[in-house]
Amino acid sequence: MQDGSVFYRRHQLYSIPGKLPGDLQDFIIAGCRYGGPIALMRDTTKLVALGHAAPAFSKAQLQVYSPAGEGLLLFSWEQAKIIRFGWTGDERLVVLNEEGVYRIYDLQGEYQQYSLGSDAGETGIIDARIHETGLVALTGSLTFLEVREWTGGKPLALANAGLSHPPQSWTVIPPDQTISRHVEVLLSVDATIYSVDNLESLDQRISRGPFTHMSPSPNGKSLALLTFSGLLWVVSTDFQRSLAEFNTSGVAGAEGDVLQVEWCGNDAVLVTWSHLAVLVGPFGDTLQYFYPGSTFTVSEPDGVRIIGPDTCDFVQKVPPSSVSVFRPGSTSPSAILFDAWENFSRRSPKADESIRSIRPELAAAVDECIDAAAREWEPYWQRRLLNAAKFGRSFLDLYDPSDFVHVGQALKVLNAVRFYEIGIPLSYAQYTQMSPSHLISRLLSRNLHLLALRISSYLSLAPDAVLKHWASAKILRSKPTVSGSGKNAELDGEDALCRAIVEKFEKLGGGGVSYADIAKRAWEVGRTALATRLLDHETKASDQVPLLLSMQEDKLALAKAVESGDTDLVYHVLLHLQKRLSLGSFFRLIEEGGPRLALASRLLQVYAREQNRDMLRDFYYSDDRRVESAVLCLEDAASSSDPAAKTTSVKAAQKFFSEDKDRSFEAKMMDEYTRLLAQQQQLEKEADAKISFFGLSVNETIRTCLINGMAKRADKIKSDFKVPDKRFWYVKLHALTEIRDFEGLELFARSKRSPIGYETFVKHLVEKGHSKEAGTFVARCDGPKRADLYVLCGDWRAAGKECKDRGDKAKLEQLRKSCPNSLIGRELEQVASSMK
């Protein structure tokens, strides 16, 4: 094309004579990009000659074939009429019916079913477009609904285009190809095109319509439109630039209507009729490909796949590196390098001369040969180009071989998956776009576990995904072996399967593969015993425990959480079980665990003490813990301000203590506490509730009585609760000092001999700042201590006089040395001199 400056090539991927059912024109077909399979369903609007194939058409059937013509899946459809089917990005088939119900099938026939909602079900679906990450449906009320992702999310209504009849044709630009990152719907309505997204409907104000076919390019930047008159018009998707025009009605050999308008990469458009495919370039240049029957085309990012009656072909623009090497008469460094290698292979001396001529550009030539090898389909040419690159590389001192190694590995993988029995004809460009891990997931969807594992190990990828899928598939296909009767027969089978999975995981996965996902799959298909065995091998409790809870293996889940030592996980299990089980069953589960679940029991108590004291009370009661129940009642009493509630709590504590024969002392104390509370209420009544007694201790109650002049009441409490004399004297001393009743204190001190001595009086009064009053009590203290006590009261003269009276010169000398000033010192000296 373009006067020989651009080349296109048609490469036959597979020969498929007789592998596909009948004439492709009689089927509705959907193709999956990136070398994916095709799905076929008979078009019920077309007549088919009845013959031996009649039974196959009695009900709707969907057939899935690989590009090599190998059957992958066949299933019947017994729901409402199918409106549209198409493929997701991960090779799952989406089938939408007129009631708004859609199913997503994998290549093993397993499906998930979702709905577009009751409104869509009532109005019906009349058309839809399915792209790799979602679908857009046209409802009977001529509005559009969008589904994003394939997780069964709620459909979103797009802006109302105000249609009065269905559009002549319409298409969708996926969100990853639009500037707004939202899906964009293009509608051919009368002579113009409407652009609709989730915010607005915009009239593009063009007058060349209506259009029978609309096709956006793989990068979403261009749009191919075909008018009723047969004019192919290529325009930018913002309708600002007209890129190309071509009249298809003048194509020689074209019969009937145009069947498909698809893009070949982003540069050319392929228009197909029943026996003819025409590739239209940017400047109106064309290339024609003839086929013996109807074709179906699938647009790819770097070309277009054409599936005909006998062959599956790939048409693509020849990559620049291949043009550089192989174009006739090319003098590029890469072409000279390839020629040099061929001369070297023939032992011709021209090789050295050629290498010398391109020495400055040799590194670039090597890179171009490596890239050309990557773009080739035939191993013969791949090998020749890589050998040429290796030959050129040997003349370079410094060259990074990582590209060479990477391309060699990629080609080995691509050649393996292109093999007809596998049937995934990926180009190198597609492989680099979709990543090796995506390719492995596609192999797994076909249950090609061995190949996937070998590719994973070859590319140094973790085998986890392969092993998990293999184990899930094995669980689905296997059945427990019956070697006896009853329950044990099934368990034998589960043990063998579990052992096989664990051995494979440890051998190939290095023991680092998680068992939780496989256990979940086993549980989903009703193999609970197998799931439990598999979970025993799971090392992460955070993966293990939630699944055990889902399986209602409550005791095991709690035990595993406790063994993990993760308190958050234990709390998660406890709170989950508390919600789901009755209180009795919940407590029984913990109690029956014994020492093994002791941590859970303690954590439950900590939680309940802070958040749910009623539950803690019930727990103690069910576990027959009398002392803990009593202590809980006392805590409630301590925090309660209501007299009736406090008394009730104390009485309850007394009852719990009395039921334990080892706690008779505590029971007696509770009894006395109840009496004290009653007396305190009586005291408050006598004081007209002006003085607060309730809830105080015995000491505090006596002190409050003394402070408020209720001495007789204080004496009565002393006698009722058998308060020892010493304690009573201490309390009264502190109370009378607090209210500065020094006369009362003097009378109290004289009332009888003090059981606590009088030194205590002196020290307490001095501590409270009443040194003068303290001095009156020193004379009643023991003789040897009086001098020091006078000093404590600050009365140095009295201290000196006491030393003189006792004739204690040493003490007097000690006082003289430690006195605070010279005046007192002289006085003490006089006292000392009078003693001589």
Buried (B, 14 or more C-beta within 10 A) or exposed (E): BEEEEBBBBBBEBBEBEEBBBBEBBBBBBBBBBBBBBBBBBBEEEEEBEEEEEEEEEEEBBBBBBBBBBBEBBEBEBEEBEBBBBBBBBBBBBBBBBBBBBBBBBBBBEEBEEBBBBEBBBEBBBBBBBBBBBBBBBBBBEBBBBBBBEBEEEEBBEBBEBEBEEBBBBBBBBBBEBBEEEBBBBBBBBEEBBBBBBBEEBBEBEBEBBBBBBBBBBBEBBBBBBBBEEBBBBBBEBEBEEEBBEBEBEEBEEBEEEBBBBBBBBBBBBBBBBBBBBBBBBBEEBBBEBEBEBBBBBBBBBBBBBBBBBBBBBBBBBBBBBBBBBBBEEBEBBBBBBBBBBBBBEEEBEEBEEBBEBBEEBBBBBBBBBBBBBBBBBEEEBBBBBBBBBBBBBEBEEEBEBEBBEBBBBBBBBBEBBBEBEBBBBBBBBBBEEBEBEBBBBBBBBBBBBEBBBBBBEEBEBBBBBBBBBBBBBBBBEBEBEEEEEEEEEBBBBBBBBBEEBBEBBEEBBEEEBBBBBBBBBBBEEEBBBBBBBBBEBBEEBBBBBBBBBBBEBBBBBBBBBBBBEBBEBBBBBBEBBBEEBEEEEBBBBBBEBEEEBEBBBEBBBEBBEEEBBEBBBBBBBBBEBBBBBBBBBBBBBEEBEEBEEBBBBBBBBBBBBBBBEEBEEBBEBBBBBBEBBEBBBEBBEEBEEEBEBBBBEBBEBBBBBBBBEBBEBBBBBBEEBEBEEEBBBBBBBBBBBEEEBBEBBBEBBEEEEBEBBBBBBBBBBBEBEBBEBBBBBBEBBEEEBBBBBBBBBBBBEBBBBBBBEBEBEEBBBBBBEEBEEEEBBEBBBEBBEEEE
